[in-house]
Amino acid sequence: MDEFPKVLSGWSWEENKLFEVALAMVDEQQPDRWEVIAAMVGGEKSAEDVQKHYVVLLEDLQYIESGKLDQKLGGEPQSVCWTDGDNNILGSIGHKLIHLHSLDTAGC
C-alpha cells in the first residue's frame, strides 16, 4: 500500500485508513468532532484538513452513487478485505475494530 497515490489527495493510505476508522468511531453530533478525528489521524492534519477531506469523500460517494462512473474502467469488481497488516498500521484503533471486521468479512 506504500504506492497509494498521495499526490492525488495529499493523504497517504495510512492516513486515509485512520480517517475512515475515526469517522466510524466519532459521533456526528460531537461538538469537537473534527479536532478529535484530526488527533486520531495524527501527523500534520488539522481539523480543517479532515473536514475538507470529508467533503471530498461525500462528493466522491455522490458521484459514484449517481451511476455516472463507468464501472468498466477498472475491470471486474474486487473484494477488499481487512488484513493483519491493516491492524498493524492502525495499532490500538485496529484492535478495537476486530469485532466489526469479523462481521463484515464473510467473503474474505
Gaussian input, Z-matrix of N, CA and C with variables (Angstrom, degrees):
# hf/3-21g

backbone

0 1
 N
 C     1     B1
 C     2     B2     1     A1
 N     3     B3     2     A2     1     D1
 C     4     B4     3     A3     2     D2
 C     5     B5     4     A4     3     D3
 N     6     B6     5     A5     4     D4
 C     7     B7     6     A6     5     D5
 C     8     B8     7     A7     6     D6
 N     9     B9     8     A8     7     D7
 C    10    B10     9     A9     8     D8
 C    11    B11    10    A10     9     D9
 N    12    B12    11    A11    10    D10
 C    13    B13    12    A12    11    D11
 C    14    B14    13    A13    12    D12
 N    15    B15    14    A14    13    D13
 C    16    B16    15    A15    14    D14
 C    17    B17    16    A16    15    D15
 N    18    B18    17    A17    16    D16
 C    19    B19    18    A18    17    D17
 C    20    B20    19    A19    18    D18
 N    21    B21    20    A20    19    D19
 C    22    B22    21    A21    20    D20
 C    23    B23    22    A22    21    D21
 N    24    B24    23    A23    22    D22
 C    25    B25    24    A24    23    D23
 C    26    B26    25    A25    24    D24
 N    27    B27    26    A26    25    D25
 C    28    B28    27    A27    26    D26
 C    29    B29    28    A28    27    D27
 N    30    B30    29    A29    28    D28
 C    31    B31    30    A30    29    D29
 C    32    B32    31    A31    30    D30
 N    33    B33    32    A32    31    D31
 C    34    B34    33    A33    32    D32
 C    35    B35    34    A34    33    D33
 N    36    B36    35    A35    34    D34
 C    37    B37    36    A36    35    D35
 C    38    B38    37    A37    36    D36
 N    39    B39    38    A38    37    D37
 C    40    B40    39    A39    38    D38
 C    41    B41    40    A40    39    D39
 N    42    B42    41    A41    40    D40
 C    43    B43    42    A42    41    D41
 C    44    B44    43    A43    42    D42
 N    45    B45    44    A44    43    D43
 C    46    B46    45    A45    44    D44
 C    47    B47    46    A46    45    D45
 N    48    B48    47    A47    46    D46
 C    49    B49    48    A48    47    D47
 C    50    B50    49    A49    48    D48
 N    51    B51    50    A50    49    D49
 C    52    B52    51    A51    50    D50
 C    53    B53    52    A52    51    D51
 N    54    B54    53    A53    52    D52
 C    55    B55    54    A54    53    D53
 C    56    B56    55    A55    54    D54
 N    57    B57    56    A56    55    D55
 C    58    B58    57    A57    56    D56
 C    59    B59    58    A58    57    D57
 N    60    B60    59    A59    58    D58
 C    61    B61    60    A60    59    D59
 C    62    B62    61    A61    60    D60
 N    63    B63    62    A62    61    D61
 C    64    B64    63    A63    62    D62
 C    65    B65    64    A64    63    D63
 N    66    B66    65    A65    64    D64
 C    67    B67    66    A66    65    D65
 C    68    B68    67    A67    66    D66
 N    69    B69    68    A68    67    D67
 C    70    B70    69    A69    68    D68
 C    71    B71    70    A70    69    D69
 N    72    B72    71    A71    70    D70
 C    73    B73    72    A72    71    D71
 C    74    B74    73    A73    72    D72
 N    75    B75    74    A74    73    D73
 C    76    B76    75    A75    74    D74
 C    77    B77    76    A76    75    D75
 N    78    B78    77    A77    76    D76
 C    79    B79    78    A78    77    D77
 C    80    B80    79    A79    78    D78
 N    81    B81    80    A80    79    D79
 C    82    B82    81    A81    80    D80
 C    83    B83    82    A82    81    D81
 N    84    B84    83    A83    82    D82
 C    85    B85    84    A84    83    D83
 C    86    B86    85    A85    84    D84
 N    87    B87    86    A86    85    D85
 C    88    B88    87    A87    86    D86
 C    89    B89    88    A88    87    D87
 N    90    B90    89    A89    88    D88
 C    91    B91    90    A90    89    D89
 C    92    B92    91    A91    90    D90
 N    93    B93    92    A92    91    D91
 C    94    B94    93    A93    92    D92
 C    95    B95    94    A94    93    D93
 N    96    B96    95    A95    94    D94
 C    97    B97    96    A96    95    D95
 C    98    B98    97    A97    96    D96
 N    99    B99    98    A98    97    D97
 C   100   B100    99    A99    98    D98
 C   101   B101   100   A100    99    D99
 N   102   B102   101   A101   100   D100
 C   103   B103   102   A102   101   D101
 C   104   B104   103   A103   102   D102
 N   105   B105   104   A104   103   D103
 C   106   B106   105   A105   104   D104
 C   107   B107   106   A106   105   D105
 N   108   B108   107   A107   106   D106
 C   109   B109   108   A108   107   D107
 C   110   B110   109   A109   108   D108
 N   111   B111   110   A110   109   D109
 C   112   B112   111   A111   110   D110
 C   113   B113   112   A112   111   D111
 N   114   B114   113   A113   112   D112
 C   115   B115   114   A114   113   D113
 C   116   B116   115   A115   114   D114
 N   117   B117   116   A116   115   D115
 C   118   B118   117   A117   116   D116
 C   119   B119   118   A118   117   D117
 N   120   B120   119   A119   118   D118
 C   121   B121   120   A120   119   D119
 C   122   B122   121   A121   120   D120
 N   123   B123   122   A122   121   D121
 C   124   B124   123   A123   122   D122
 C   125   B125   124   A124   123   D123
 N   126   B126   125   A125   124   D124
 C   127   B127   126   A126   125   D125
 C   128   B128   127   A127   126   D126
 N   129   B129   128   A128   127   D127
 C   130   B130   129   A129   128   D128
 C   131   B131   130   A130   129   D129
 N   132   B132   131   A131   130   D130
 C   133   B133   132   A132   131   D131
 C   134   B134   133   A133   132   D132
 N   135   B135   134   A134   133   D133
 C   136   B136   135   A135   134   D134
 C   137   B137   136   A136   135   D135
 N   138   B138   137   A137   136   D136
 C   139   B139   138   A138   137   D137
 C   140   B140   139   A139   138   D138
 N   141   B141   140   A140   139   D139
 C   142   B142   141   A141   140   D140
 C   143   B143   142   A142   141   D141
 N   144   B144   143   A143   142   D142
 C   145   B145   144   A144   143   D143
 C   146   B146   145   A145   144   D144
 N   147   B147   146   A146   145   D145
 C   148   B148   147   A147   146   D146
 C   149   B149   148   A148   147   D147
 N   150   B150   149   A149   148   D148
 C   151   B151   150   A150   149   D149
 C   152   B152   151   A151   150   D150
 N   153   B153   152   A152   151   D151
 C   154   B154   153   A153   152   D152
 C   155   B155   154   A154   153   D153
 N   156   B156   155   A155   154   D154
 C   157   B157   156   A156   155   D155
 C   158   B158   157   A157   156   D156
 N   159   B159   158   A158   157   D157
 C   160   B160   159   A159   158   D158
 C   161   B161   160   A160   159   D159
 N   162   B162   161   A161   160   D160
 C   163   B163   162   A162   161   D161
 C   164   B164   163   A163   162   D162
 N   165   B165   164   A164   163   D163
 C   166   B166   165   A165   164   D164
 C   167   B167   166   A166   165   D165
 N   168   B168   167   A167   166   D166
 C   169   B169   168   A168   167   D167
 C   170   B170   169   A169   168   D168
 N   171   B171   170   A170   169   D169
 C   172   B172   171   A171   170   D170
 C   173   B173   172   A172   171   D171
 N   174   B174   173   A173   172   D172
 C   175   B175   174   A174   173   D173
 C   176   B176   175   A175   174   D174
 N   177   B177   176   A176   175   D175
 C   178   B178   177   A177   176   D176
 C   179   B179   178   A178   177   D177
 N   180   B180   179   A179   178   D178
 C   181   B181   180   A180   179   D179
 C   182   B182   181   A181   180   D180
 N   183   B183   182   A182   181   D181
 C   184   B184   183   A183   182   D182
 C   185   B185   184   A184   183   D183
 N   186   B186   185   A185   184   D184
 C   187   B187   186   A186   185   D185
 C   188   B188   187   A187   186   D186
 N   189   B189   188   A188   187   D187
 C   190   B190   189   A189   188   D188
 C   191   B191   190   A190   189   D189
 N   192   B192   191   A191   190   D190
 C   193   B193   192   A192   191   D191
 C   194   B194   193   A193   192   D192
 N   195   B195   194   A194   193   D193
 C   196   B196   195   A195   194   D194
 C   197   B197   196   A196   195   D195
 N   198   B198   197   A197   196   D196
 C   199   B199   198   A198   197   D197
 C   200   B200   199   A199   198   D198
 N   201   B201   200   A200   199   D199
 C   202   B202   201   A201   200   D200
 C   203   B203   202   A202   201   D201
 N   204   B204   203   A203   202   D202
 C   205   B205   204   A204   203   D203
 C   206   B206   205   A205   204   D204
 N   207   B207   206   A206   205   D205
 C   208   B208   207   A207   206   D206
 C   209   B209   208   A208   207   D207
 N   210   B210   209   A209   208   D208
 C   211   B211   210   A210   209   D209
 C   212   B212   211   A211   210   D210
 N   213   B213   212   A212   211   D211
 C   214   B214   213   A213   212   D212
 C   215   B215   214   A214   213   D213
 N   216   B216   215   A215   214   D214
 C   217   B217   216   A216   215   D215
 C   218   B218   217   A217   216   D216
 N   219   B219   218   A218   217   D217
 C   220   B220   219   A219   218   D218
 C   221   B221   220   A220   219   D219
 N   222   B222   221   A221   220   D220
 C   223   B223   222   A222   221   D221
 C   224   B224   223   A223   222   D222
 N   225   B225   224   A224   223   D223
 C   226   B226   225   A225   224   D224
 C   227   B227   226   A226   225   D225
 N   228   B228   227   A227   226   D226
 C   229   B229   228   A228   227   D227
 C   230   B230   229   A229   228   D228
 N   231   B231   230   A230   229   D229
 C   232   B232   231   A231   230   D230
 C   233   B233   232   A232   231   D231
 N   234   B234   233   A233   232   D232
 C   235   B235   234   A234   233   D233
 C   236   B236   235   A235   234   D234
 N   237   B237   236   A236   235   D235
 C   238   B238   237   A237   236   D236
 C   239   B239   238   A238   237   D237
 N   240   B240   239   A239   238   D238
 C   241   B241   240   A240   239   D239
 C   242   B242   241   A241   240   D240
 N   243   B243   242   A242   241   D241
 C   244   B244   243   A243   242   D242
 C   245   B245   244   A244   243   D243
 N   246   B246   245   A245   244   D244
 C   247   B247   246   A246   245   D245
 C   248   B248   247   A247   246   D246
 N   249   B249   248   A248   247   D247
 C   250   B250   249   A249   248   D248
 C   251   B251   250   A250   249   D249
 N   252   B252   251   A251   250   D250
 C   253   B253   252   A252   251   D251
 C   254   B254   253   A253   252   D252
 N   255   B255   254   A254   253   D253
 C   256   B256   255   A255   254   D254
 C   257   B257   256   A256   255   D255
 N   258   B258   257   A257   256   D256
 C   259   B259   258   A258   257   D257
 C   260   B260   259   A259   258   D258
 N   261   B261   260   A260   259   D259
 C   262   B262   261   A261   260   D260
 C   263   B263   262   A262   261   D261
 N   264   B264   263   A263   262   D262
 C   265   B265   264   A264   263   D263
 C   266   B266   265   A265   264   D264
 N   267   B267   266   A266   265   D265
 C   268   B268   267   A267   266   D266
 C   269   B269   268   A268   267   D267
 N   270   B270   269   A269   268   D268
 C   271   B271   270   A270   269   D269
 C   272   B272   271   A271   270   D270
 N   273   B273   272   A272   271   D271
 C   274   B274   273   A273   272   D272
 C   275   B275   274   A274   273   D273
 N   276   B276   275   A275   274   D274
 C   277   B277   276   A276   275   D275
 C   278   B278   277   A277   276   D276
 N   279   B279   278   A278   277   D277
 C   280   B280   279   A279   278   D278
 C   281   B281   280   A280   279   D279
 N   282   B282   281   A281   280   D280
 C   283   B283   282   A282   281   D281
 C   284   B284   283   A283   282   D282
 N   285   B285   284   A284   283   D283
 C   286   B286   285   A285   284   D284
 C   287   B287   286   A286   285   D285
 N   288   B288   287   A287   286   D286
 C   289   B289   288   A288   287   D287
 C   290   B290   289   A289   288   D288
 N   291   B291   290   A290   289   D289
 C   292   B292   291   A291   290   D290
 C   293   B293   292   A292   291   D291
 N   294   B294   293   A293   292   D292
 C   295   B295   294   A294   293   D293
 C   296   B296   295   A295   294   D294
 N   297   B297   296   A296   295   D295
 C   298   B298   297   A297   296   D296
 C   299   B299   298   A298   297   D297
 N   300   B300   299   A299   298   D298
 C   301   B301   300   A300   299   D299
 C   302   B302   301   A301   300   D300
 N   303   B303   302   A302   301   D301
 C   304   B304   303   A303   302   D302
 C   305   B305   304   A304   303   D303
 N   306   B306   305   A305   304   D304
 C   307   B307   306   A306   305   D305
 C   308   B308   307   A307   306   D306
 N   309   B309   308   A308   307   D307
 C   310   B310   309   A309   308   D308
 C   311   B311   310   A310   309   D309
 N   312   B312   311   A311   310   D310
 C   313   B313   312   A312   311   D311
 C   314   B314   313   A313   312   D312
 N   315   B315   314   A314   313   D313
 C   316   B316   315   A315   314   D314
 C   317   B317   316   A316   315   D315
 N   318   B318   317   A317   316   D316
 C   319   B319   318   A318   317   D317
 C   320   B320   319   A319   318   D318
 N   321   B321   320   A320   319   D319
 C   322   B322   321   A321   320   D320
 C   323   B323   322   A322   321   D321

   B1=1.4401
   B2=1.5280
   B3=1.3292
   B4=1.4553
   B5=1.5203
   B6=1.3266
   B7=1.4509
   B8=1.5205
   B9=1.3173
   B10=1.4516
   B11=1.5250
   B12=1.3284
   B13=1.4696
   B14=1.5270
   B15=1.3206
   B16=1.4619
   B17=1.5203
   B18=1.3143
   B19=1.4583
   B20=1.5202
   B21=1.3297
   B22=1.4641
   B23=1.5191
   B24=1.3137
   B25=1.4562
   B26=1.5287
   B27=1.3188
   B28=1.4500
   B29=1.5152
   B30=1.3219
   B31=1.4606
   B32=1.5203
   B33=1.3192
   B34=1.4638
   B35=1.5229
   B36=1.3269
   B37=1.4637
   B38=1.5244
   B39=1.3241
   B40=1.4627
   B41=1.5243
   B42=1.3388
   B43=1.4630
   B44=1.5234
   B45=1.3189
   B46=1.4599
   B47=1.5199
   B48=1.3152
   B49=1.4677
   B50=1.5274
   B51=1.3181
   B52=1.4656
   B53=1.5278
   B54=1.3143
   B55=1.4564
   B56=1.5297
   B57=1.3325
   B58=1.4615
   B59=1.5271
   B60=1.3134
   B61=1.4628
   B62=1.5293
   B63=1.3159
   B64=1.4653
   B65=1.5286
   B66=1.3283
   B67=1.4655
   B68=1.5200
   B69=1.3181
   B70=1.4653
   B71=1.5257
   B72=1.3248
   B73=1.4609
   B74=1.5311
   B75=1.3243
   B76=1.4631
   B77=1.5238
   B78=1.3208
   B79=1.4586
   B80=1.5320
   B81=1.3179
   B82=1.4639
   B83=1.5187
   B84=1.3093
   B85=1.4644
   B86=1.5300
   B87=1.3232
   B88=1.4643
   B89=1.5301
   B90=1.3308
   B91=1.4763
   B92=1.5313
   B93=1.3217
   B94=1.4614
   B95=1.5293
   B96=1.3271
   B97=1.4666
   B98=1.5275
   B99=1.3155
   B100=1.4663
   B101=1.5219
   B102=1.3128
   B103=1.4652
   B104=1.5274
   B105=1.3309
   B106=1.4659
   B107=1.5243
   B108=1.3300
   B109=1.4686
   B110=1.5295
   B111=1.3368
   B112=1.4683
   B113=1.5269
   B114=1.3224
   B115=1.4680
   B116=1.5228
   B117=1.3378
   B118=1.4641
   B119=1.5272
   B120=1.3396
   B121=1.4599
   B122=1.5295
   B123=1.3293
   B124=1.4574
   B125=1.5125
   B126=1.2949
   B127=1.4599
   B128=1.5115
   B129=1.2925
   B130=1.4572
   B131=1.5264
   B132=1.3129
   B133=1.4617
   B134=1.5249
   B135=1.3197
   B136=1.4629
   B137=1.5306
   B138=1.3161
   B139=1.4624
   B140=1.5283
   B141=1.3164
   B142=1.4695
   B143=1.5299
   B144=1.3359
   B145=1.4672
   B146=1.5249
   B147=1.3365
   B148=1.4665
   B149=1.5228
   B150=1.3245
   B151=1.4607
   B152=1.5368
   B153=1.3262
   B154=1.4632
   B155=1.5355
   B156=1.3254
   B157=1.4704
   B158=1.5271
   B159=1.3128
   B160=1.4690
   B161=1.5280
   B162=1.3134
   B163=1.4691
   B164=1.5275
   B165=1.3227
   B166=1.4657
   B167=1.5250
   B168=1.3262
   B169=1.4634
   B170=1.5263
   B171=1.3204
   B172=1.4636
   B173=1.5292
   B174=1.3244
   B175=1.4674
   B176=1.5288
   B177=1.3282
   B178=1.4653
   B179=1.5194
   B180=1.3351
   B181=1.4610
   B182=1.5235
   B183=1.3269
   B184=1.4655
   B185=1.5232
   B186=1.3182
   B187=1.4578
   B188=1.5262
   B189=1.3011
   B190=1.4623
   B191=1.5244
   B192=1.3352
   B193=1.4641
   B194=1.5209
   B195=1.3173
   B196=1.4621
   B197=1.5239
   B198=1.3355
   B199=1.4573
   B200=1.5134
   B201=1.3199
   B202=1.4592
   B203=1.5234
   B204=1.3148
   B205=1.4582
   B206=1.5150
   B207=1.3171
   B208=1.4583
   B209=1.5199
   B210=1.3173
   B211=1.4604
   B212=1.5214
   B213=1.3024
   B214=1.4566
   B215=1.5242
   B216=1.3283
   B217=1.4609
   B218=1.5163
   B219=1.3070
   B220=1.4519
   B221=1.5143
   B222=1.3043
   B223=1.4544
   B224=1.5116
   B225=1.3066
   B226=1.4611
   B227=1.5199
   B228=1.3385
   B229=1.4736
   B230=1.5198
   B231=1.3164
   B232=1.4503
   B233=1.5158
   B234=1.3115
   B235=1.4516
   B236=1.5251
   B237=1.3144
   B238=1.4622
   B239=1.5206
   B240=1.3050
   B241=1.4593
   B242=1.5235
   B243=1.3044
   B244=1.4666
   B245=1.5154
   B246=1.3207
   B247=1.4643
   B248=1.5211
   B249=1.3319
   B250=1.4587
   B251=1.5243
   B252=1.3349
   B253=1.4574
   B254=1.5156
   B255=1.3453
   B256=1.4683
   B257=1.5211
   B258=1.3302
   B259=1.4687
   B260=1.5223
   B261=1.3440
   B262=1.4619
   B263=1.5178
   B264=1.3273
   B265=1.4580
   B266=1.5184
   B267=1.3119
   B268=1.4582
   B269=1.5200
   B270=1.3013
   B271=1.4627
   B272=1.5112
   B273=1.3087
   B274=1.4609
   B275=1.5157
   B276=1.3261
   B277=1.4611
   B278=1.5194
   B279=1.3406
   B280=1.4629
   B281=1.5163
   B282=1.3249
   B283=1.4568
   B284=1.5262
   B285=1.3156
   B286=1.4579
   B287=1.5244
   B288=1.3350
   B289=1.4580
   B290=1.5202
   B291=1.3110
   B292=1.4656
   B293=1.5204
   B294=1.3206
   B295=1.4558
   B296=1.5212
   B297=1.3254
   B298=1.4626
   B299=1.5183
   B300=1.3139
   B301=1.4577
   B302=1.5282
   B303=1.2960
   B304=1.4606
   B305=1.5249
   B306=1.3291
   B307=1.4599
   B308=1.5236
   B309=1.3318
   B310=1.4511
   B311=1.5340
   B312=1.3241
   B313=1.4650
   B314=1.5244
   B315=1.3012
   B316=1.4587
   B317=1.5207
   B318=1.3436
   B319=1.4489
   B320=1.5054
   B321=1.2999
   B322=1.4715
   B323=1.5084
   A1=112.17
   A2=117.05
   A3=120.04
   A4=111.88
   A5=117.54
   A6=120.78
   A7=112.16
   A8=118.97
   A9=122.86
   A10=107.98
   A11=117.90
   A12=120.03
   A13=113.29
   A14=116.35
   A15=121.87
   A16=111.22
   A17=115.96
   A18=118.97
   A19=111.67
   A20=117.35
   A21=120.25
   A22=111.99
   A23=117.43
   A24=119.51
   A25=113.60
   A26=117.96
   A27=120.83
   A28=112.63
   A29=117.18
   A30=123.17
   A31=108.68
   A32=116.88
   A33=120.84
   A34=109.48
   A35=115.01
   A36=120.02
   A37=109.92
   A38=116.50
   A39=120.86
   A40=111.35
   A41=116.25
   A42=119.62
   A43=111.05
   A44=117.18
   A45=120.54
   A46=111.62
   A47=116.62
   A48=120.67
   A49=109.88
   A50=117.17
   A51=120.88
   A52=110.95
   A53=117.09
   A54=122.36
   A55=110.40
   A56=117.33
   A57=121.55
   A58=111.39
   A59=116.27
   A60=120.99
   A61=109.92
   A62=116.14
   A63=120.39
   A64=111.01
   A65=117.25
   A66=120.01
   A67=111.36
   A68=115.60
   A69=119.89
   A70=112.07
   A71=117.11
   A72=120.43
   A73=113.94
   A74=117.70
   A75=120.91
   A76=109.32
   A77=115.83
   A78=122.14
   A79=111.43
   A80=116.03
   A81=121.16
   A82=112.47
   A83=117.32
   A84=122.08
   A85=113.52
   A86=117.18
   A87=120.41
   A88=108.98
   A89=117.46
   A90=120.62
   A91=114.33
   A92=117.63
   A93=120.60
   A94=111.33
   A95=115.68
   A96=121.98
   A97=112.71
   A98=117.60
   A99=119.65
   A100=111.76
   A101=117.59
   A102=120.57
   A103=110.17
   A104=116.59
   A105=121.29
   A106=110.05
   A107=116.37
   A108=120.00
   A109=109.98
   A110=117.19
   A111=119.88
   A112=110.47
   A113=117.06
   A114=120.43
   A115=111.15
   A116=116.91
   A117=120.40
   A118=111.39
   A119=117.16
   A120=120.73
   A121=109.56
   A122=115.71
   A123=120.14
   A124=111.91
   A125=115.14
   A126=120.03
   A127=111.69
   A128=115.45
   A129=121.08
   A130=112.53
   A131=118.41
   A132=121.27
   A133=110.18
   A134=115.99
   A135=121.82
   A136=109.59
   A137=115.63
   A138=120.77
   A139=109.43
   A140=116.96
   A141=120.79
   A142=110.82
   A143=117.64
   A144=121.74
   A145=111.38
   A146=116.61
   A147=118.60
   A148=110.96
   A149=117.83
   A150=119.63
   A151=110.17
   A152=117.35
   A153=120.87
   A154=110.67
   A155=116.20
   A156=120.61
   A157=109.99
   A158=116.64
   A159=121.71
   A160=110.42
   A161=117.47
   A162=121.14
   A163=109.98
   A164=117.26
   A165=121.13
   A166=110.27
   A167=116.89
   A168=121.12
   A169=110.63
   A170=117.66
   A171=121.38
   A172=111.68
   A173=116.28
   A174=120.47
   A175=110.57
   A176=116.99
   A177=121.05
   A178=110.85
   A179=116.56
   A180=120.19
   A181=111.51
   A182=116.66
   A183=120.28
   A184=110.78
   A185=116.70
   A186=121.23
   A187=110.50
   A188=117.27
   A189=121.71
   A190=110.32
   A191=116.19
   A192=120.62
   A193=112.79
   A194=118.21
   A195=121.22
   A196=111.83
   A197=116.54
   A198=120.37
   A199=113.27
   A200=117.95
   A201=121.59
   A202=112.75
   A203=116.86
   A204=121.09
   A205=109.26
   A206=117.32
   A207=121.74
   A208=108.48
   A209=116.03
   A210=120.61
   A211=112.63
   A212=118.21
   A213=120.68
   A214=112.21
   A215=117.35
   A216=120.11
   A217=112.99
   A218=117.82
   A219=121.17
   A220=113.94
   A221=118.32
   A222=120.67
   A223=111.26
   A224=115.91
   A225=120.87
   A226=110.80
   A227=116.94
   A228=118.69
   A229=110.26
   A230=115.24
   A231=120.52
   A232=109.84
   A233=115.62
   A234=121.16
   A235=109.05
   A236=115.56
   A237=120.60
   A238=106.99
   A239=116.06
   A240=121.06
   A241=110.74
   A242=115.02
   A243=123.21
   A244=107.70
   A245=116.96
   A246=119.89
   A247=111.32
   A248=115.54
   A249=120.07
   A250=110.64
   A251=116.41
   A252=120.15
   A253=111.78
   A254=116.42
   A255=120.10
   A256=109.85
   A257=116.45
   A258=120.05
   A259=111.13
   A260=116.95
   A261=120.58
   A262=111.32
   A263=116.38
   A264=120.84
   A265=110.53
   A266=115.92
   A267=120.40
   A268=113.07
   A269=117.64
   A270=120.79
   A271=112.07
   A272=117.33
   A273=121.28
   A274=112.15
   A275=118.44
   A276=119.82
   A277=109.48
   A278=116.77
   A279=120.67
   A280=112.34
   A281=117.04
   A282=120.30
   A283=111.19
   A284=117.49
   A285=120.95
   A286=111.46
   A287=116.16
   A288=119.79
   A289=113.66
   A290=117.43
   A291=119.96
   A292=110.49
   A293=117.49
   A294=120.35
   A295=110.54
   A296=118.30
   A297=121.12
   A298=110.53
   A299=116.44
   A300=121.28
   A301=110.82
   A302=117.70
   A303=119.85
   A304=111.31
   A305=117.51
   A306=121.09
   A307=111.40
   A308=117.17
   A309=120.67
   A310=113.42
   A311=118.83
   A312=119.33
   A313=112.35
   A314=117.44
   A315=120.03
   A316=111.53
   A317=117.95
   A318=120.91
   A319=114.61
   A320=119.77
   A321=121.95
   A322=111.36
   D1=-2.13
   D2=179.93
   D3=-63.04
   D4=-19.38
   D5=-176.69
   D6=-90.92
   D7=12.03
   D8=176.95
   D9=-54.57
   D10=131.43
   D11=-173.85
   D12=-71.84
   D13=78.08
   D14=-179.35
   D15=-59.88
   D16=-30.38
   D17=-178.73
   D18=-63.63
   D19=-24.93
   D20=-179.19
   D21=-74.98
   D22=-32.22
   D23=-173.70
   D24=-125.29
   D25=-15.49
   D26=-174.71
   D27=79.46
   D28=5.60
   D29=-179.05
   D30=-122.09
   D31=134.23
   D32=175.82
   D33=-76.47
   D34=168.35
   D35=177.39
   D36=-59.62
   D37=-43.65
   D38=-179.09
   D39=-62.88
   D40=-42.31
   D41=178.46
   D42=-63.55
   D43=-40.75
   D44=177.81
   D45=-63.36
   D46=-41.82
   D47=179.61
   D48=-64.19
   D49=-45.88
   D50=177.81
   D51=-62.69
   D52=-38.53
   D53=177.39
   D54=-60.94
   D55=-46.84
   D56=179.58
   D57=-61.54
   D58=-43.37
   D59=179.10
   D60=-63.66
   D61=-45.35
   D62=-179.38
   D63=-62.07
   D64=-40.88
   D65=177.47
   D66=-58.84
   D67=-39.36
   D68=-179.27
   D69=-71.50
   D70=-27.89
   D71=-174.04
   D72=-93.03
   D73=-28.15
   D74=-174.29
   D75=-97.17
   D76=123.06
   D77=-177.31
   D78=-60.55
   D79=139.47
   D80=179.40
   D81=-60.93
   D82=-26.79
   D83=-176.84
   D84=-87.05
   D85=-5.52
   D86=-179.19
   D87=-65.91
   D88=124.44
   D89=-174.93
   D90=-58.05
   D91=-36.51
   D92=-179.06
   D93=-104.70
   D94=35.61
   D95=-174.90
   D96=-51.92
   D97=-48.31
   D98=-174.27
   D99=-70.04
   D100=-32.63
   D101=176.65
   D102=-67.44
   D103=-41.45
   D104=179.67
   D105=-65.11
   D106=-44.68
   D107=179.72
   D108=-63.53
   D109=-42.05
   D110=178.57
   D111=-60.59
   D112=-40.11
   D113=178.47
   D114=-65.23
   D115=-37.61
   D116=179.47
   D117=-69.72
   D118=-35.10
   D119=177.72
   D120=-70.83
   D121=-38.22
   D122=178.41
   D123=77.05
   D124=-165.41
   D125=179.98
   D126=66.08
   D127=-140.83
   D128=-175.15
   D129=-104.84
   D130=15.63
   D131=-178.26
   D132=-79.62
   D133=127.45
   D134=178.98
   D135=-93.23
   D136=171.62
   D137=175.75
   D138=-59.40
   D139=-39.52
   D140=178.53
   D141=-65.15
   D142=-39.66
   D143=178.07
   D144=-60.16
   D145=-46.44
   D146=-176.77
   D147=-71.40
   D148=-33.55
   D149=177.90
   D150=-66.94
   D151=-41.48
   D152=176.66
   D153=-64.05
   D154=-40.02
   D155=179.16
   D156=-63.45
   D157=-36.43
   D158=177.53
   D159=-64.49
   D160=-42.49
   D161=178.87
   D162=-62.08
   D163=-42.79
   D164=177.61
   D165=-62.46
   D166=-42.11
   D167=177.90
   D168=-59.66
   D169=-45.72
   D170=178.48
   D171=-61.38
   D172=-41.49
   D173=178.12
   D174=-63.16
   D175=-42.70
   D176=177.59
   D177=-61.11
   D178=-45.27
   D179=-179.91
   D180=-62.61
   D181=-41.86
   D182=178.46
   D183=-62.01
   D184=-40.54
   D185=178.93
   D186=-64.55
   D187=-45.84
   D188=179.92
   D189=-62.59
   D190=-47.46
   D191=-177.74
   D192=-69.89
   D193=-19.16
   D194=179.20
   D195=-70.89
   D196=-16.34
   D197=-178.61
   D198=86.08
   D199=3.71
   D200=-178.46
   D201=-78.84
   D202=-15.71
   D203=-179.44
   D204=-79.40
   D205=126.96
   D206=178.30
   D207=-77.19
   D208=103.73
   D209=-176.04
   D210=-69.88
   D211=-11.35
   D212=179.71
   D213=-78.73
   D214=-14.13
   D215=-177.97
   D216=-60.29
   D217=-38.87
   D218=-175.34
   D219=-96.61
   D220=5.37
   D221=-177.50
   D222=81.59
   D223=-152.77
   D224=-178.52
   D225=-69.24
   D226=141.57
   D227=176.18
   D228=-62.34
   D229=144.74
   D230=-179.60
   D231=-122.03
   D232=145.08
   D233=176.28
   D234=-77.01
   D235=140.17
   D236=176.46
   D237=-113.51
   D238=121.91
   D239=-176.29
   D240=-112.37
   D241=147.05
   D242=176.18
   D243=-73.45
   D244=131.25
   D245=-176.60
   D246=-116.55
   D247=168.98
   D248=173.85
   D249=-61.24
   D250=-33.08
   D251=177.02
   D252=-62.21
   D253=-37.88
   D254=176.25
   D255=-62.26
   D256=-42.91
   D257=178.55
   D258=-61.80
   D259=-39.64
   D260=179.38
   D261=-63.42
   D262=-41.09
   D263=179.79
   D264=-64.92
   D265=-41.41
   D266=-175.29
   D267=-82.33
   D268=-15.01
   D269=178.42
   D270=61.30
   D271=-131.40
   D272=-174.66
   D273=-65.41
   D274=-30.35
   D275=177.58
   D276=-63.77
   D277=-41.67
   D278=179.92
   D279=-61.21
   D280=-38.21
   D281=-179.54
   D282=-66.01
   D283=-32.11
   D284=178.27
   D285=-68.68
   D286=-19.78
   D287=-176.70
   D288=-97.01
   D289=2.48
   D290=-178.03
   D291=-55.75
   D292=-43.71
   D293=179.70
   D294=-62.19
   D295=-45.54
   D296=178.12
   D297=-61.74
   D298=-40.99
   D299=179.70
   D300=-61.55
   D301=-42.69
   D302=-177.41
   D303=-65.80
   D304=-24.55
   D305=177.93
   D306=-79.74
   D307=-21.01
   D308=-170.65
   D309=-113.92
   D310=12.69
   D311=-174.95
   D312=-126.38
   D313=34.96
   D314=-179.08
   D315=-60.29
   D316=-31.04
   D317=-177.96
   D318=-90.17
   D319=2.07
   D320=-176.01
   D321=-85.82

